[in-house]
Amino acid sequence: MKKKLCVAYCMLVLFSGRAWAFQPTIHEEICKDILPTTTRTVDGEKLSFAEKAIIEIRKANRQTDTTYSGFMASYKHFDAEEFSTASNHLITMRKDVVSKITASSPNGQKARKSLGTALHTLQDFYAHSNWVEIGRTGINSVLGRSAMTNPPATTAFCPDDPETLGGAGLTQLTSGYYIYVTGCGDPPDGKCYHGGPGLISSCDGINKDDSSRVGFDRAYSLGSKATTDYLNQILDASGVKGNAKAIKALMRINGTLGMVIDDTGSMGGEINQVQKQVKKIVDNYAGTDKEPDEYLLVRFGDPDVGPALVTTDTSVYLSKVNALSPSGGGDCPEYSQRGLLLAIKASRNDSNIYLFTDASAKDAWLANSVSAAAQAKRIKITALLTGSCSPISPAYYQNAEDTGGQIFILSPSELDKVFDLVRPQLSGDFVTINRTKGTFDSGEEQLTALVDSTISTVVFSATMDAKDSVALMRPDGSLVQEGDSGVTITQLNNGTIITVNDPEFGEWNLSSSGSGSFAMSAQANSPLDIYTFEFVELFEPAGGYRPIAGQPVVDTESIVQSHMIGHYRSAEFRFVDEFGNTIEPLALTTGDPYAAFDEFAGSVTLPDVPFRVAVSGIDESGEEYERLYPTLFRAQTVKVNLDAETETDRLPAGVTTTLRFKVENLGDSTAEFSMNAVDSQSFITRATPTQLTLASGESAVFEVDLHPSEDVADNTEVSLTVTATSTDNSAITNSDTVEMLTAPSNQPPDCSSSSSVRINLWPPNHKFISTDVQAVSGVTDPDGD
């Protein structure tokens, strides 16, 4: 009998699914209002959420609605009367945030993700339950602190009409059901519809998700107050209260400082210099507000790579760096791309990774996977190459260009100047003003850069095959010279770095002369920037945008969404090519109903050449500004997408989970693609097929098996990147990156306290029939999934 009860219960849950929520933009608006006002003062220092941290929390909140795994989980939205699982979820997430920021190596990024997920569930309680309708004027103080119980399955809350509360629904707590894809399948007898206003919902119900709904204002107000309460539960928790390190981990983003170092025998002359420079960097920033969130070291050689060391303990880090000793190698090329992949997988978003090597890449075929994984995390890769072993690998140029990093070709003796390059990049507010590259034609090339009132330090750099001269002119036409106040000029054999503190406002001009290829950039420390620029698609069930997988594709309507940070009066966007030339302006505006209220969005036509995104306008002081989003985009003729049927945000320990990816050839002719899958925890046990041959318009499936060990820690973060690359042209490539967490092995529902059920599925002819299924009470799911 119990088996039949569980079958019936599972059938009911299968079609109950997820319900519509406060519109994604409304959730973000609550976070935008409440998070900046939440502060703590520790030892006389006032701590508050940085704008980047707030955006991270907002995005995690939004993703609960714009991923299938989040959208279909009723408990994440307090739907279908799942009060027990939902309230326990809030407790679990609160504890998770606290544990992550009070750990010996705090992880603010993971804590912010858990916080954003929890705030979505918390805010939905007021929009999806009848808390407002039964006359409650204050917040539910139980949430986040203790578990709730589900209402009896037999209690009728909408006895006459599932669209209207009545009977017990006017005095006792309930929430609505969102059933089938449209949300309008019949709920259990006496239960209530969740209802519209979703894009595909046609039934009314009891939700207060939209300003058109009765009770919306009260639900919004209570959701805001509850958000403050939940934040206070975390910030006043034991171990967090008065702990500046923990609070800063949650509120601020400085990223990972990553060093990927070749320690083969040919690096004998360089290792000591690298060690000295790393120590100089750590000593200058340890214990300051500009200190990286964590330090990372990956050493590589041939054939061994890693493991990755990640720590917040500077003594541990420096000990590992100082223990590096050049040895082995054999042939010249080394596994640098594997080293970079390992570093990217272990790094946090918005980080910098520096590669030190004198060798070409033995695994250059991984360059596309490296770029895709780095772009997914907004990580910049800068290569510091001594080149004494072999020619410079094209993979390094690709890594730097794709991610907005740089390449410096140095002699071993010049490594002692690395600090001048790295120092400005460690403050967490390093932005790109402009960049260009090319080949010297007339012998001299120029780069102009607007310096605005928000910039505290500007860094101009030029690197080239053969250098004649590099000069920097101020806005008044005068030459920047060694000895000028606030100026540091670092001369290299193949380039120059010029750093200017407190620069004058206006247009600066960097000129270079030489031969061969060149690259020039202007970067700065400023709070004003393009923080995100994403190609997105409308996730119709939730009525909000979500990022597409990988690079945009040709011949499709492309929608973009961008988030600016800092204070400015105006912003006008444009596409530029990889040489810095304007391609076309972009009509992006705020106010799109599917984007957050402060995000720019619009439809665009994709260029047929590699491109970046630039923005210009007037800053808060009335000065002109310009910024460049560093990621290099390419409209691709191949598309890689995770199959929604296999989408999951949880990987059960000790169990093999199969994810299927659809690979589609959008080109005009048949193409062969090499397939590659890499994950951050080495859980992959199978990835097939290794190659796909697809006719124009044809698609096929690529499968990846992931198997976490039974003893893997719960909530271990797993990142999987799948890349398809044309075997004829490596520039034709695309990818999809999936983020997941490990979980205990999946447990079946506990039916020991369930009530009776009546169901008739006869005859067994595989056809839909009318049947009578009663709601089951007393059934719980130990996993909450």
Secondary structure, 3 states (H helix, E strand, C coil): CHHHHHHHHHHHHHHHCCCCCCCHHHHHHHHHHHHHHCEEEECCEEEECCHHHHHHHHHHHHHHHHCHHHHCCHHHHCCCCCHHHHHHHHHHHHHHHHHHHHCCCCCHHHHHHHHHHHHHHHHHHHHHECCCCCCCCCCCCCCCCCCCCCCCCCCCCCCCECCECCHHHHCCCCECECECCCEECCCCCCCCECCCCCCCCCCCCCCCCCCCCCCHHHHHHHHHHHHHHHHHHHHCCCCCCCCHHHHHHHHCCCCEEEEEEECCHHHHHHHHHHHHHHHHHHHHHCCCCCCCCEEEEEEECCCCECCCEEECCHHHHHHHHHCCCCCCCCCCCECHHHHHHHHHHHCCCCCEEEEEECCCECCHHHHHHHHHHHHHCCCEEEEEECCCCCCCCHHHHHHHHHHCCCEEECCHHHHHHHHHHHHHHHHCCEEEEEEEEEECCCCEEEEEEEECCCCCEEEEEEEEEEEEEEEEECCCCCECCCCCCCEEEEEECCEEEEEEECCCCEEEEEEEEEEEEEEEEEEEECCCEEEEEEEEEEECCCCEEEECCCCCECCCCEEEEEEEECCECCCEEEEEECCCCEEEEECCECCCCCCCCCCEEEEECCCCCCEEEEEEEEECCCCEEEEEEEEEECCECEEEEECHHHCCCEEECCCCEEEEEEEEECCCCCEEEEEEEEECCCCEEEEECCEEEECCCCEEEEEEEECCCCCCCCCCEEEEEEEEEECCCCCCEEEEEEEEEEECCCCCCECCCCCCCCCCCCCCCCCCCCCCCCCCCCCECCCCC
